[in-house]
Amino acid sequence: MVVIHELMLFILLLLLVLAALSVFIFEDLLYVVIIFGGYSTIMSLVWQQLNAPDIAITEAAVGVGVSILMITVVTKVGRRPK
């Protein structure tokens, strides 16, 4: 049981690193915002695995709110940096 828990936590942390590094690959700002939303979702799952459900709920709520705000800004400003 403990091995499965540690393996799942390791996989989630590996996904966090991949999401953080993939921000530098894409030039389209909308893709970067979507990756940020995924990063926030994965981070909330990590907090849940670490037995901190209050922080997990806060991370999920703030991540969704900020992602919606950033998607709105990207659609107003433009998807590609000039």
N, C-alpha and C positions, 0 to 999 in steps of 0.2 A: 504494500500500500504506500509506504513512504517512498519507494523507488519510483512509482508511477507519478506521485506528486512532484518529486524533484525533476523527473524527466519532462513533465508538462511545463514546469516553471522554466527549465532550461530552453525548451522550444519557444516559449513566449518571449523570453529575453533575447533569443537569437532573432526572432521576428522583429523585435524592437530595434535592434541594431541594423537589420536590413532596411527597415522603414526609414530610419534616420539617415542612412547612407544613400538611399534611393532618392532623397530630396535633391541631391546634387546632380543626379543624372538628367532629370527632366527640366526642360526650359518652359514648358507650358505651366502657367501658374495654377490653372484649374487642377491639373494632375497633382501638383504639390499640395494643394489644399485637401484633395481627396486622400492623399497619403497621410497628411496630418490627422485627418479624421480616423483613419485606420490605426495610426500610432496611438491616438487617445483611447480608442477602443481596446487595443491590446494592453495598454497601460492599466486600464480599469480591470481587465482580467488578471493582470499580475497582482494588483492590489487585493483582488478577491482571493487569489491563491495564497497570499500572505496573511489571510484572515483579518483584513481591514475593510469590511464592507462599507463603512461610512465614507472612507476615502475613495473607494471604487465608485460609489454612486455619485460623489462629487466630481470625480474625474470624468465620468461619462456625461454628466449634465453640462459641465463647463466645456468639454470637448465638442459636444453637439452644438452648443450655443456659439462658440467661437468659430466652428466650421461653417455654420450658416452665415454668420457675419462676414467671414472671409470670402465665401462664395459670392455673396452680394457685392462685395467690394471688387472682386475680380471681374464680375460681369459688367460692372460700371467702368472700371479702369481699362480693361483689356486683358486678354489671356497671355499675350507675349510681352516681355519687357522690351523697351525700345533702346 
